[in-house]
C-alpha cells in the first residue's frame, strides 16, 4: 500500500522535529510548513537544513496565511500540527482550509498531552486545555477526519529534576512530593510519541478516535520515581509532602504573578533592563520572568499528577 504523504507544521519545535524524522523513518513522503522568519534564526535554520538534507520538503507559509496553507495541504494526505500552546487557536484557519481542499484523509491537531476533555484543574491552567478542547469541537463541527494523540507527560520536562520546581537536576537531600505521591502518571520520550503518531497514520482503527499512549513500562508514581532515584544514589531522601489545598494556593499566586509580568512585558522591551518591580536597575528581568513562567507550567503539571481522576 502506498504510504500517506505527510505535512508537519511546527518542525522547528522539539516534538515537531521528532515527528519529521519519524515520518522519514517510516518511509512517508514528508513536507514541512515553515514560517519565512525561521530561516533567519540560527538554531531553527540548522534544524531545517538537517531535515531538508534528510529528505523533508520545506514549504514556506504560516497558520495565518490561507494561500500558503492551501498550497501546502494540496501536496499531502495527512496533516500533523505540533505548534506551541500559544498558537493552538490559530489552527482554526487550517481546519477551514483542510475542509475546503477536500483532499486530507486525517488531521492530527496540536495536543500531545493530557486529554483536554478529561482534565479538571479548577480553571487555573490559563485556558491551556480549554483551547485544545475548543479546537476538537471545531474539527468535529467541520467534519474533518482526525486522530487525537493523548500521551500524558514528557520525560524531558519532568524527570531530569525529579518533578522539583526550580531544580535542573534531581535532589540529593530533600524531595518535595505533591499529594501522597501514589497516583501514577505516564511519562514518554518525545521520539517515542512521534513514532507512535506516525504508525497510526494509515491505521483505520484510529480514525476519528483518541489514541492514548500508555506503555505499561512508562507508568510510575512520584513515590516510585523517588525510590528509583534513591537506589541510584544509595541514600534515602527527606520527603516533604504538599497537600492539594496547599498546592492550589501556590498555583493561584503564581498565575497572578504571571498575569502581572505579562502586563509589564506588553509595555515594551525597555523593561528588560529595569526590573521595574522594585525600582532597581537589573538585566535579569527576562530571566526572572522566564523562571516564573516555567514554575507556573510546572506547578500546574504537578497538580495533575496526584489528582487520580485525571490519569489512567
Secondary structure, DSSP 8 states (H G I E B T S, - for coil): -----EEEE-TTSHHHHHHHHHHHHTT--EEEEE-GGGGGSHHHHHHHHHHHHHT-EEEE--TT-HHHHHHHHTT-SEEEE---GGGGGGHHHHHHHHHHH---SEEE-S--BS-TTT---TT-STTHHHHHHHHHHHHHHTT--BEEEE--EEHHHHTTTTS-TT-SS--SSEEEEETTS--EEEEE-HHHHHHHHHHTTT-GGGTTEEEE---GGGEEEHHHHHHHHHHHHTS--EEEEE-HHHHHHHHHHHHHHHHHHHHHHTT-GGGGGB--SSS--BS-HHHHHHHHHHHHHHHHHHHHHT-TTS--
